[in-house]
Amino acid sequence: MQILSSLLNIDKNAAQSVYLQIGNQLMALIKAGTLPAGYRLPGTRQLALLLNVHRKTVIRAYDELLAQGWLESQTGSGTFVARHLPTFKPQPLVSVSANTNQVAGFAIHGAPHLNRKIANLNTPLHLDDGFPDTRLAPVLDLSRAYRTQLLTGDPYIRLGYGDTRGTAWLREELAVYLNQTRGLRITPNNILIVRGTVMGLYLTCTGLLQPGDTVVAGDPGWAGAQMNFLQAGANLVKIPVDDYGMDIDELDRLCRQQPVRMVYVTSHHHYPTTVALRADRRIQLLALAQKHGFIIFEDDYDYDFHYQNKPLMPLASADEAGMVLYCGSFSKSISPVIRVGYLVGPENVITHLARLRRIIDRQGDALLESAVAELLQNGIIQRHLRKSLRVYRQRHDVFCDLMTSQLHNYVQFKVPDGGLAVWTQFDPRIDLAALSQRALKKGLFIEGESNGSNAIRLGFASSTVEDLQLSVDILAKLLRDI
């Protein structure tokens, strides 16, 4: 008995209850074969004395293991390790580090299109893909609104299951907001709240595409969208993008050759090149969609940030035939961690996709959705966007001037009308992957993978003017040393 007590290590200051510590350690000893089937455990009074704990604590630990079937009790004889348990063969001890790369004992059928690297941005300086400056986010207002939603109202409703389409309040506020700022003509029934554009795209591909359907996207394009098309079994066709957006004449030729189910477009600031789809091409694209019956998925990821003039309205604002699904989120306008987005479309499509959403995500974060609705209703998000636009415009101008003055021998770029990044073409002699690795050693992150054109996005919005100056200085020195 003394031996058993020496095998049990109890920490009364630990977060885990003492009875669970006793029970879990006894279970581990049984699994390891240290306590074999039929082994008689000490009485509760005796073990409590040996461990210097209350007897009720040991009784509770024994009762837990009896309920789980690890122990069995015989009246008048005591408590034993259950005899029905299989024989456990002790395994040699393996260090934690050697155990971190365990593989499954079953087959996994992977897909090459899912092998997309996730950037780990932990450097002091970064010219990223075009992320917002989270230091500008209205976190105090958001935290107050979230706390209000968490603590007030009927808890059965507030903390229970809700509408799969999203909270009614947020859909109402979004309908007003999008109608005012994007020229849409929608009601809350035209909106499905999603956790971001990726989720909206995934639902669309899963719910509206069939294997073998043709999906058209711009070249170059967004790998995240292309992954969704391929995952749905679609046939992806890429159409060139020039200074005026997607080549709609090429799309017209393709539609006359084969059926097209969906066209994916970032009409406002094409990803990754940032060019806007010209007005005449927008009209032509809408006409083609109506003529050939294909879906237009309009990803409007950074509509709010345009610097040179008033932005063109989305395709969805001119859609009279119900061909456009319009998707956006607050990830670029506030912060990537705010997983609140919206998918806008015909009511029957939203109903269909809401049913699909239910089987992968019963509902979103209703508290966060209501908090965002409160910020929209009170004009806080609108004020935040106006402030961010002023800040980003300054950084846009400074960064483009720095690029022109210090990097002109190594890069070419067009000053973008809007967005949060500059599409930058490097001299073909420059190895971007090697440049990225050298920059990391200097504390600067840049994307090291291009799409074959030796061009990458250099984001300016998330950096201060001082950080932009330091970042360009580092890049200039590295390029001079090549």
C-alpha angles and dihedrals in degrees: 000000000000088000092056093051089052089057093056116079113193123192110191091189094056121110091238116084116257093237090055090049090054093045096046093047092049089049090051091050090052092048091049091052092243089120106041127206110285094023110150114231122212118262118270094250092050095046091046089054093048093049095040093234134123115279091234088061091058091044089054092049092049092047090053092053092043089054091050093049098246092115135034129202126218115196111244093005105067139236122321140182103264113267094211093066117110119251110272115215111209112242124214114262113262123198118243092241092055090050099055097090100054115155129211121261090228134066122270116201102210128192124221093222090065093060095096118144119236112220116234104210104194100132124111091237128041139174092190135177092285108291127169123250102258089196087075094053116118092241097155092053090045093048092050091049092047091049090050091052091046096052107032134069134024106333092208089062098030096051099028137081118305144179114317089219091061134264114323091228094058092045090051093049092044092051089056093043096047093044090053099042103030102031093242123153103212142133128214088268089068093060132084115186111223134175092251143316092292091060092047090051093046092052091048094049093045096043103037107028129077124203108275095026114138117243120187124208136168123268114253094035148155115292091206091062093044090054089058093050093050092044088056090053094249126154104243117211119185122210123196121260119211134177090296099047131257116005099248093183088062089049089052091054091049093050090054089054102045143358115275119203102186142006118205114206138170093203101174101049109001113227118264103002097047094221118142123237104250118244096246091051090051091056091046092049093051091049092050091050091053092045097048099028100236127148120247111211105198112197106195098180100160107017093141096065113073121137113180104052143335109310123244114259117254121267087247090066091063097038108120097163102054095249099128129084107194119202133183141144145196092247094098097032097049115001139320089240091064097087098194120122138151136227113200124195147118112324095245091052092050090050091050095048092045088059089052093046089057093067095052101032117010091207142331129256099297093188093054091044091053091046090054089047089055091051091050092048092050094046094242095127091047091053090046091054093050091050092046091050091057092048095045093047089057092048090046091055095044094047095049090049091050091049091050095047100040109023103035092112092057109031142041125204143154117234103250120233089222147336131089102276143046119234101228127195112205126205107273090237090065116094102217094195091054092044090052092053092049091048091052090058087057092050096258124122121208127159110266098193123077130180093252096280094089089241128124139174117257109198119211105172099081094053130076120237089257092051091049090054091050092046095051090045090056092047092048093051093047092049092048089054093056 
